[in-house]
Amino acid sequence: MPRDVSAARAQTLAIRWLIDASRKRRIGTSMVNGLANEFIDAIDNKGNAVKKKIDTHKMAEANRAFATFKPNEAA
């Protein structure tokens, strides 16, 4: 069931997603450059970290529709 996360958890997830995205994109460059580029993309609302956030929100929104669904009891 989707639910809100605390501010500390949201910040932890955001940092983790930024680091993971910068690790994937930094082929041939340093971690500093990869992380800087990911921050720049995040400011512009693009990049892999922002895509991860958007996908997670879409998945939670889709699952919210089933949160109140209760299967019928066996007769």
C-alpha positions in Angstrom: 0.0 0.0 0.0 1.5 3.3 -1.0 2.0 5.9 1.8 4.0 9.1 2.4 7.5 8.8 3.6 9.2 11.0 6.2 11.3 14.0 5.1 14.5 12.2 6.2 13.6 9.1 4.2 12.7 11.2 1.1 16.1 13.0 1.3 17.9 9.6 1.7 16.1 8.2 -1.4 16.8 11.4 -3.4 20.5 11.2 -2.6 20.7 7.5 -3.3 18.9 8.0 -6.7 21.3 10.8 -7.6 24.4 8.8 -6.7 23.1 5.7 -8.6 22.2 7.7 -11.6 25.6 9.4 -11.6 27.4 6.1 -11.3 25.6 4.8 -14.4 26.3 7.9 -16.5 29.9 8.5 -15.5 31.5 6.0 -18.0 34.8 7.6 -19.0 34.6 10.5 -16.6 35.1 11.1 -12.9 32.5 10.6 -10.2 32.6 14.4 -9.6 31.7 15.2 -13.2 29.0 12.5 -13.3 27.4 13.7 -10.1 27.6 17.4 -11.2 26.0 16.5 -14.5 23.2 14.6 -12.7 22.6 17.6 -10.3 22.4 19.9 -13.3 19.9 17.6 -15.0 17.9 17.3 -11.8 17.6 21.1 -11.6 16.2 21.0 -15.2 13.8 18.2 -14.2 15.5 15.6 -16.5 18.0 12.9 -15.9 17.9 9.4 -14.6 17.3 10.3 -10.9 14.3 12.4 -11.8 13.0 9.6 -14.1 13.3 7.2 -11.1 11.3 9.7 -8.9 8.6 10.1 -11.6 8.3 6.3 -12.2 8.1 5.7 -8.4 5.3 8.3 -8.1 3.4 6.8 -11.1 3.7 3.3 -9.6 2.4 4.5 -6.2 -0.5 6.4 -7.8 -1.4 3.2 -9.8 -1.3 1.1 -6.6 -3.4 3.6 -4.7 -6.4 2.7 -6.8 -6.2 -0.9 -5.4 -5.6 0.2 -1.8 -9.3 0.1 -1.0 -10.1 -3.0 -3.0 -11.2 -5.9 -0.8 -11.6 -9.3 -2.4 -14.9 -11.0 -1.9 -15.0 -13.5 1.0 -15.4 -17.1 0.0 -19.0 -18.1 0.2 
